[in-house]
Amino acid sequence: MQYRSPAFVEDCLAISSINLIVIRLRTGHNRLNAHMNRKFKLAPSPTCACGQEDQTAEHILQRCPLLDEERKEVWPSPTPLQTKLYGSRQELEKTTTFITSAGLIV
């Protein structure tokens, strides 16, 4: 059996976490209100807490006014949704950072 350093294991876990979050956001199979309400009836409404739109990946990543501050910290200039979900590893890490700092569970 090959020995794996703690740093290697930590890197693997970080990559897995990034992958899980991004895949859930890409597919729409996540714990946001829109999916939880429509698919499972586990959320009382598909609407975001801001009250403006359904809580979808696009809404939280691009437009939710409740997350403006966190969004601007991660992406100081406007960034297309395509980049946030399908960009480089660095861009995907930003997406994961945003979701985590916003306190969202996807």
Backbone as JSON, one array per atom type, in Angstrom:
{
  "sequence": "MQYRSPAFVEDCLAISSINLIVIRLRTGHNRLNAHMNRKFKLAPSPTCACGQEDQTAEHILQRCPLLDEERKEVWPSPTPLQTKLYGSRQELEKTTTFITSAGLIV",
  "N": [[0.83, -1.17, 0.0], [0.54, 2.2, -0.85], [1.91, 5.06, 0.71], [0.23, 8.02, 1.51], [0.74, 11.42, 1.73], [-0.29, 13.75, 4.31], [-0.81, 16.27, 3.19], [-1.38, 15.64, 0.53], [-3.73, 14.14, 0.8], [-5.36, 16.1, 1.92], [-5.45, 17.92, -0.24], [-6.83, 16.34, -2.11], [-9.32, 16.08, -0.84], [-10.14, 18.75, -0.84], [-10.37, 19.24, -3.59], [-12.42, 17.44, -4.17], [-14.53, 18.6, -2.73], [-14.81, 21.04, -4.08], [-15.55, 20.04, -6.59], [-18.0, 18.75, -5.98], [-19.69, 20.86, -5.11], [-19.71, 22.51, -7.42], [-20.73, 20.76, -9.39], [-23.29, 20.28, -8.37], [-24.35, 22.86, -8.58], [-24.2, 23.26, -11.35], [-25.92, 21.27, -12.4], [-28.34, 21.73, -11.18], [-29.35, 20.08, -9.3], [-29.56, 20.43, -6.25], [-29.49, 21.95, -2.98], [-30.9, 24.27, -2.96], [-33.7, 26.52, -2.7], [-35.46, 26.48, -4.99], [-35.1, 23.96, -6.24], [-35.5, 22.22, -4.06], [-38.14, 22.76, -3.39], [-39.66, 22.28, -5.75], [-38.94, 19.67, -6.55], [-38.96, 18.0, -4.25], [-40.71, 19.06, -2.39], [-39.79, 20.07, 0.0], [-39.04, 22.57, 0.72], [-40.8, 25.48, 1.64], [-41.35, 27.28, -0.37], [-40.24, 28.11, -3.71], [-38.93, 30.46, -3.83], [-36.31, 32.81, -3.29], [-34.81, 34.09, -0.26], [-34.59, 36.81, -0.57], [-36.81, 37.52, -1.92], [-37.17, 38.23, -4.56], [-36.78, 36.49, -6.78], [-36.89, 33.02, -7.87], [-34.89, 30.81, -5.95], [-32.24, 29.91, -7.43], [-29.24, 28.49, -8.92], [-28.23, 30.32, -10.8], [-29.49, 32.68, -9.94], [-28.42, 33.1, -7.29], [-25.67, 33.24, -7.83], [-25.47, 35.37, -9.6], [-27.39, 37.53, -9.23], [-28.74, 37.89, -6.71], [-29.66, 40.21, -4.31], [-29.12, 40.02, -1.6], [-26.7, 38.82, -1.45], [-24.83, 40.46, -2.55], [-22.55, 41.76, -1.39], [-20.78, 39.64, -0.67], [-20.47, 38.55, -3.21], [-19.17, 40.63, -4.62], [-16.77, 40.68, -3.25], [-15.56, 38.3, -4.02], [-15.73, 38.33, -6.83], [-14.74, 41.09, -8.12], [-15.33, 42.51, -10.46], [-17.96, 42.39, -12.96], [-18.79, 39.06, -13.76], [-19.33, 36.48, -16.05], [-21.91, 33.96, -15.8], [-21.27, 31.54, -17.02], [-18.46, 31.45, -16.78], [-18.2, 31.26, -14.02], [-19.24, 28.75, -13.52], [-18.09, 26.98, -15.36], [-15.49, 27.66, -15.8], [-11.89, 28.06, -15.44], [-9.9, 26.12, -13.1], [-9.19, 27.87, -11.08], [-11.27, 29.76, -11.26], [-13.43, 28.13, -10.59], [-12.77, 27.55, -7.97], [-13.15, 30.06, -6.88], [-15.91, 30.22, -7.1], [-16.68, 28.23, -5.31], [-15.62, 29.33, -2.96], [-17.23, 31.6, -2.76], [-19.81, 30.43, -2.35], [-19.38, 29.16, 0.09], [-18.6, 31.34, 1.77], [-20.93, 32.77, 1.7], [-22.53, 31.26, 3.23], [-24.13, 29.31, 2.24], [-25.66, 26.15, 1.62], [-25.26, 23.78, -0.67]],
  "CA": [[0.0, 0.0, 0.0], [1.34, 3.41, -0.96], [1.66, 6.08, 1.72], [-0.19, 9.33, 1.0], [1.03, 12.46, 2.71], [-1.48, 14.5, 4.74], [-1.07, 17.36, 2.24], [-2.01, 15.03, -0.64], [-5.1, 13.8, 1.19], [-6.06, 17.38, 2.07], [-5.69, 18.42, -1.6], [-7.89, 15.51, -2.7], [-10.59, 16.45, -0.22], [-10.49, 20.08, -1.33], [-10.83, 19.08, -4.98], [-13.72, 16.77, -4.11], [-15.5, 19.58, -2.26], [-15.04, 21.95, -5.2], [-16.3, 19.3, -7.6], [-19.36, 18.5, -5.51], [-20.44, 22.13, -5.15], [-19.88, 22.96, -8.81], [-21.64, 19.83, -10.08], [-24.65, 20.55, -7.9], [-24.8, 24.13, -9.16], [-24.36, 23.07, -12.8], [-27.05, 20.4, -12.73], [-29.59, 22.16, -10.54], [-29.7, 19.1, -8.27], [-28.89, 21.02, -5.11], [-30.36, 22.2, -1.83], [-31.49, 25.61, -3.06], [-35.17, 26.46, -2.57], [-36.17, 26.14, -6.23], [-35.06, 22.51, -6.43], [-36.09, 21.53, -2.91], [-39.59, 22.93, -3.43], [-40.27, 21.65, -6.93], [-38.66, 18.24, -6.64], [-39.23, 17.23, -3.04], [-41.66, 19.78, -1.53], [-39.16, 20.22, 1.31], [-38.96, 24.01, 1.0], [-42.17, 25.99, 1.53], [-41.48, 28.08, -1.59], [-39.01, 28.13, -4.49], [-38.41, 31.82, -3.83], [-35.15, 33.17, -2.47], [-35.11, 34.92, 0.91], [-34.66, 38.21, -1.0], [-38.16, 37.72, -2.4], [-37.21, 38.72, -5.93], [-36.77, 35.42, -7.78], [-36.64, 31.69, -7.34], [-33.51, 30.62, -5.52], [-31.53, 29.0, -8.33], [-27.81, 28.76, -8.99], [-28.03, 31.57, -11.53], [-29.91, 33.8, -9.09], [-27.48, 33.38, -6.2], [-24.35, 33.58, -8.36], [-25.47, 36.56, -10.44], [-28.28, 38.66, -8.99], [-29.37, 38.03, -5.4], [-29.17, 41.4, -3.61], [-28.65, 39.67, -0.26], [-25.33, 38.29, -1.56], [-24.02, 41.42, -3.31], [-21.26, 42.01, -0.74], [-19.94, 38.44, -0.84], [-20.2, 38.41, -4.65], [-18.17, 41.63, -5.0], [-15.49, 40.29, -2.65], [-14.98, 37.21, -4.82], [-15.64, 38.8, -8.22], [-14.86, 42.55, -8.06], [-15.96, 43.01, -11.68], [-18.97, 41.44, -13.43], [-18.25, 37.81, -14.31], [-20.42, 35.69, -16.6], [-22.27, 32.7, -15.14], [-20.51, 30.48, -17.69], [-17.13, 31.42, -16.18], [-18.33, 30.83, -12.63], [-19.6, 27.33, -13.46], [-17.33, 26.15, -16.3], [-14.19, 28.28, -16.03], [-10.68, 27.38, -14.99], [-9.94, 25.65, -11.71], [-9.17, 29.07, -10.24], [-12.62, 30.32, -11.26], [-14.3, 27.21, -9.84], [-12.43, 27.76, -6.57], [-13.83, 31.3, -6.49], [-17.32, 29.88, -6.94], [-16.78, 27.49, -4.05], [-15.38, 30.32, -1.91], [-18.45, 32.42, -2.66], [-20.88, 29.63, -1.75], [-19.01, 28.95, 1.49], [-18.64, 32.61, 2.52], [-22.33, 33.19, 1.78], [-23.2, 30.39, 4.19], [-25.11, 28.47, 1.52], [-25.42, 24.71, 1.53], [-25.82, 23.32, -1.93]],
  "C": [[0.89, 1.25, 0.0], [0.92, 4.43, 0.09], [1.28, 7.39, 1.04], [0.05, 10.37, 2.09], [-0.27, 13.17, 3.12], [-1.83, 15.63, 3.77], [-1.78, 16.82, 0.99], [-3.48, 14.72, -0.35], [-5.93, 15.07, 1.31], [-6.39, 17.99, 0.7], [-6.82, 17.64, -2.27], [-9.26, 15.88, -2.14], [-11.06, 17.81, -0.69], [-11.02, 20.01, -2.75], [-12.2, 18.43, -5.01], [-14.82, 17.74, -3.69], [-15.84, 20.56, -3.36], [-15.91, 21.26, -6.25], [-17.76, 19.11, -7.2], [-20.21, 19.77, -5.6], [-20.72, 22.55, -6.58], [-20.83, 22.05, -9.57], [-23.08, 20.07, -9.65], [-25.19, 21.85, -8.47], [-25.05, 23.98, -10.65], [-25.65, 22.32, -13.14], [-28.38, 20.87, -12.19], [-30.08, 21.18, -9.49], [-28.95, 19.51, -7.0], [-29.92, 21.28, -4.0], [-30.92, 23.62, -1.82], [-33.01, 25.48, -3.12], [-35.89, 26.02, -3.83], [-36.22, 24.62, -6.42], [-35.76, 21.78, -5.29], [-37.61, 21.66, -2.87], [-40.21, 22.15, -4.58], [-40.11, 20.14, -6.95], [-39.16, 17.46, -5.43], [-40.29, 17.84, -2.12], [-41.12, 19.93, -0.11], [-38.92, 21.68, 1.68], [-40.37, 24.56, 0.79], [-42.42, 26.75, 0.23], [-40.18, 27.97, -2.38], [-38.28, 29.47, -4.42], [-37.24, 32.0, -2.86], [-35.6, 34.03, -1.29], [-35.2, 36.41, 0.54], [-36.05, 38.55, -1.54], [-38.28, 38.13, -3.85], [-37.36, 37.64, -6.99], [-36.71, 34.07, -7.07], [-35.16, 31.57, -6.99], [-32.88, 29.51, -6.36], [-30.05, 29.34, -8.3], [-27.55, 30.09, -9.69], [-28.39, 32.77, -10.66], [-28.87, 34.11, -8.01], [-26.11, 33.81, -6.72], [-24.33, 34.94, -9.06], [-26.24, 37.76, -9.88], [-28.8, 38.86, -7.57], [-28.8, 39.23, -4.65], [-28.66, 41.11, -2.2], [-27.19, 39.2, -0.27], [-24.4, 39.22, -2.33], [-22.62, 41.61, -2.71], [-20.31, 40.84, -0.94], [-19.53, 38.28, -2.31], [-19.1, 39.37, -5.08], [-16.8, 41.34, -4.4], [-14.79, 39.24, -3.5], [-14.75, 37.63, -6.26], [-15.82, 40.31, -8.23], [-15.49, 43.17, -9.32], [-16.97, 41.97, -12.16], [-18.33, 40.23, -14.13], [-19.41, 36.98, -14.82], [-20.67, 34.39, -15.82], [-21.46, 31.54, -15.72], [-19.11, 30.34, -17.07], [-17.19, 30.88, -14.76], [-18.58, 29.32, -12.52], [-18.72, 26.43, -14.32], [-15.94, 26.69, -16.59], [-13.04, 27.42, -15.56], [-10.84, 26.91, -13.54], [-9.96, 26.83, -10.75], [-10.56, 29.7, -10.16], [-13.58, 29.44, -10.46], [-14.02, 27.31, -8.34], [-13.09, 29.04, -6.05], [-15.31, 31.02, -6.24], [-17.54, 29.16, -5.61], [-16.57, 28.42, -2.86], [-16.62, 31.17, -1.68], [-19.55, 31.65, -1.94], [-20.61, 29.45, -0.26], [-19.13, 30.24, 2.3], [-20.08, 33.14, 2.65], [-23.12, 32.33, 2.76], [-24.25, 29.51, 3.54], [-24.68, 27.01, 1.55], [-26.08, 24.24, 0.25], [-25.67, 21.81, -2.02]]
}
